[in-house]
């Protein structure tokens, strides 16, 4: 179904060479059919990728920023030109509707373009001297080899958001994509090769995460580790990286509250709530998990939201319905567990609550009302198409419920009152707050969370700075004149 068959790469890409070996199957979650047999590299090959990246680092870092930017811009143009093929590869391995896959390719390309431009901007910063004969400067220098570990839910954008920033800063990268969605990564590697990245600058190592990433965590030459995934795995990588004191950027779990007040535009709130819950079939760290609705509009919100959710169409991603399948059996079982627990604790099932006959990984859009705070769905990230709704009486109560979590990635607020909006924006312990809308992400913004939702930021100039170190230079001009 793709026009450029060479984008369907089943080998890993190390030091400018495609590597095969043992294989593992990649399946279409909509059908369970194997669509590729991808190379399973081992720890020795993961170490060889670092060897290549380390050898290429000095030359890549020494290029003028404009030269690195030119290579990134060529990569960007190739990604844009291959948009349809990349989207179809993603839908085949990840399952998301084709229109969402196309949107993700646009999103992924935007990071490459942004950092191609940003590469030219980290100028030397002068510091007003506190010493009478000294002049001071701060230089930003690339850290070195950066390991990038990416998830299955956004298999293109999570690579480019990390890699474009690291490459623009002058780092070289070793990328480990999820074993469930490696084909998007190898397609990006093919395009990177065509763009003219020197051998060793951009490497993709496919295989088993514990073996590959564990090797990188222990390697002192890997100076930065950027990971997107669960908080549980993020904590593990944090511990494994301690001995080598790496720079860490961790984009971890979310458990977003969606708070709607009685003064909101209810039609808008319902429309945005559907987007916040069911995009990527709910498999999104930004997905709204807990819907907190002020009592006067509670029943009407439940009625409208349920009708809208029940009208969503399920189907294979290539059919471009509203929702596709979930990624794996474990994801479906988690929906079933959370729904059963909520119902046992007194919640009402308004729609859904079961698998769909289209296939074992299809789960119907589900709405639960009157969900108690102790229910699993209110305490854990569901990561699926299950919406849990509960009423609140006061603003203080809503903030208290919203903040009662270890996560702090994004919060959604709907209100017309500017004073309330300001208070909520201040009071919510989340790295990002979306007011009267759902879409807030993009290349220019610092994406990241508070608490156990992660460390650091991706996107914006802050995403580039994460891959740099500050060097302070103090020159004594009196000594220089005497010399």
C-alpha angles and dihedrals in degrees: 000000000000126000098213104056092183089073089069095084117174096181130080120250118229128162092348093306130107111234127201131177129124115014141217128195125251112203137198105244091211094060107011089235119144109243100176145008107224129197116264106211122195136220093274091055091045087055090048089055089056089048089056094045092048092050091049096045101084094051095045093046091049093058118104110261088243090058093052089046091054092055091047091051090052088052090049093052092048091051091050092048091050094046098122095045092046090049092051092049089051094048091049094054101029103032101224118142113276094243090056090049091052089050091051092052089054089048092048093049091050091064092053092050093045095051093043085062095039091052089077096052112065093100128178110277120216123215125210103249123239090191118081099226101028135096119201135204136176118215126193111219128181116259097225128241113017123200114211119196115188137189134234100243096070102019097170105032095048090056097048094043089058102030098046091053094047094045093047089053090054099258125132118227143218112196127201112190124195112278087233094060110025097133094076089055096049090047089055088049090054090053092045089054090051090048090061106251106166116249112280096022096096118027131172117200115190125193140070115353099217093055098042102036093040088057091052094047090056095045112096090202089068099084099178134034121193116187135178116191144075124348089236093058091040090058090050092052090046089058094043091052096050097090092056095039095226127185104254130204109182123182102186141166129330134204101182122196119215108205120191121183126204091252094059127111095262096199090053092044093054093047092049092044090058090052092046093052109034107036109118086012087290092301095126130108086222092054116124109247105171120044111200112189126183111247100246092061098029101105094041092050090050091050095049096040092049092050091050093047093048090053094058113111123227125208147123113307093246089062088057097224122161095268133023131196125296117256101252146347092270090060092053093048090053090057090050092049094049094047094048091048093050093048091049088055094053105272120146121237107222099174141347119008098155146071117271121241091237091084146323094270097050113100121183121242103267132201124192122187132196090026112179120229094244094059116113091239089061094046103040137046106260096194094197145074097295118116119196117200130191133167128240132196106203140027091243091053091051092051091047093052093044094051095044094099139084088235127084111171109119139348128195122215129186119191140120094217110100093199092053091046090054093047093049093046088055098040100047112092096219132116092229131031121193115200120200091339141065108213110077104139129100142128096280096055128084103243116202148093147241131247113005093349089090153274129282131357136274125208125028122056088301089067090058093045090057088071096049137076124215115237116195117209120192116188122191106214094189091061091044092054092050090052 
